[in-house]
Amino acid sequence: MERQMFINLPVENLTKSKSFYMALGFSINPLFSDESQQCFVWSDAVYVMLQTSTFFYAHGEFNATKPAHHSSHTLLVTSAMEVDELVAQAVVAGGTETAPSVQEAYMYLRTVVDLDGHIWGIMYLDALQFKVEKGR
C-alpha cells in the first residue's frame, strides 16, 4: 500500500468549511465522511479530515484542549497561474489572504487563512530552477 497522510483539522462550521475546501480544488471522499467529519482529497496520498470541534477534541488521539494557535500547511500546485486562481477562489469562499505574495526565481507563494484560522500556503515551485539557485 502506498503511504498516505491524513491531516486532521477542527472546524466550527463543517458546512461552511466544506465550501471553502471545495473552492481550493479538494474533492470529497464519502467513505471517511459523516455528519461529524468530511474527508477531503488533495491527491492519492494526501487527505484533509475536517472534523467538528466537538468531535475533534473529544475522540481518541485528538482528546486534547483547544490550542492557542492554528496549523499551517502548504499545497504545491503546477503553475503560478494556478496559485492565483486558487487564492481567488479561496477568498470568494470566505478565506482571507493574510500576507503579501512571495516571488523568487524558483517559487511563487501566496497565503490564505480558512474560516477557522488554519493557514494554507499555495505555492508553485520550479524544482529545476530551485536546484540551480541552491547550487545542487
N, C-alpha and C positions, 0 to 999 in steps of 0.2 A: 504494500500500500504506500502511495506517495505521502510524504509528510505534509501536514496541513496545519494552519494556525487559525484558532478561533479567538477573536478579541471580544471580550465581554464588557459592555458599557451600560451603566444605569441611565435611564431616561425618565423624565417626569411625565411626558405625554407620548405614548407609543404611536398614536395615530399621526400626530404632527411630525414626529421624528421619522416615521416611515416615509412621508412625503419628501423630507429633506434628503434622505439617503437614496431614494429613487432618483431624485434630481441629479445626484452625483454620479449616477450610472450603475449603481448596485442593482442586482436582481434579488428576488426573494427565493429562499429555499423553504418550501412549505413543510418539509419533513421535520425541521427543527423549529417550527413556528407554532405558536398558540396565542391565547389571549394575554399571556404574561411576557412573552418574548417573541421577537421576529429575527430570523436568521437572514442576513444579507450577504450576498456572494459578490466578491470583488474579482476573484479568479478561482481556478480549480483548487488552489492551495490556501486562499485567504478568505476568511469569513468574519463578519462582524455580527455579534449577538447583541441586539438591543433588548434590554430587559427592564421592565418597570422597576423603579427604585425599590418598591416593596419587595418584589421577588429577588432582586439582586442582593440586597442587604440582609435577607432573611434565610437564604438557602445555601447549604453545603459550603463549598470552598469560599464563597463570597460573603459568608457570615461575618460582617465587619461593620464598623461605624463609617458614616459618610466622611470622605476625606475633605481636607480644606482646599485642595486643588483638583484639577481635572486632567485627563490624559491628553497626550499629544501623539499623533500618528502622521505618517506621510504616505501618500498614494503616488506611485510613479505612473506616468502616462506617456503616450507615444509622440507627443509634439507640444510645442509652445501654444499652438492654437487650441489644442485640447485643454490645456491648463486654463486658458481664458474662458473657454466655453463652460467648463465645469464650475469655475468660480462664479460666473454669471448665473448659472442655474442654481447654485447653492444659495446665492443671495436672494434670488426670487423665491426660493423655498423657505426663507426665514433665517438663513445664516448671515453672518457678519464677517466682512473682510477686515482683519484686525491690524494689518501691518503693510507697509509698502512692499511691492514686489522686489524680488532679488533676481538680478540678471547678471550672469557671468558668461564667459565664453563657452562654458560647457553645461550651464544649468540655468533654468528659469523656474522660479518658485513663487507661489502666492499662497496665502494662508487665510483660511476661513474657520470660524467657530460655529459649531452646530447649536441647536436650540438649548442644549444642556451644558454648554461650556467646554465641550471636547474640541480640541484644536486639531485641524486637519490641514497639513501642508499638501498642496497639489503641485507636483514637480515633474518637469521634463529634464532628463539627464542624458546628455550626449556622452555615452560611455567612452567612445574613442577619443573625443576631444578632452575628456576628463583625464585619461591616461597621458595624453600629450602634455597637458597643463601640469600634471603632477610628476612628469618625468618617469613614467612607469611603462 
